[in-house]
């Protein structure tokens, strides 16, 4: 197994790329802070946060 060169290792970011935003009562979306697009509309914050966590995990 070879080690990666330091230039290709990504450092953890202080703020996540995907965040949850409330549009109204029982309406939450996952916002991408880089592209300014919205994904995964849901009725609960818990479901939206789960979707944001999955997207952030894939993005790392």
N, C-alpha and C positions, 0 to 999 in steps of 0.2 A: 504494500500500500504506500502510495506516495503522498506527501503533504502538498497542500495547495500553496501556491505563491501568495504572499500577503496582499497583493493587489486584487485578487479575486475573492477574498473573504469579506463578506458583508457584515458590517457592524449593526447591532440591534438599534433600532430607532427609538427615540424618546416618545414619539407620538405614533399611534397606529395609522396605517393608510386608510383602513375602512372603519368608519364610525357610524353610530346609530343616531338618527335624527327623528324627532317627533313632528309629524305633519299636522296632526289633529288628535281628537279623542280616538283612542284605539286604532291609530294609523302610524306605523313606524316604517322607516326605510333605512337601508344601509347606504351611506354616501362614500364615494371614493374621493379622497382629498386631493389626489393627483389629477384625475381627469374630470372631476366635478360631475360625475354621473351618479345616478341613484339605482340601487339594486334591491331585490328581495323585500318587497312590501309585505308587512305582516300586521296582525292585530295586537300582538303583545311585544313589549320591549324585550322580554326573555328570548323569544324566537328570533327577533331581529339581532340581538346581541350574539346569539349562537351562530347566525349566518355571518356576521361580521368577524367573529372569532375564526370560523372556518376559512374565510377569505384571507384574513391576516396570516393564518398558519400556512396557507398555500403560497402566499406572497414572499415568505421568508426564504 
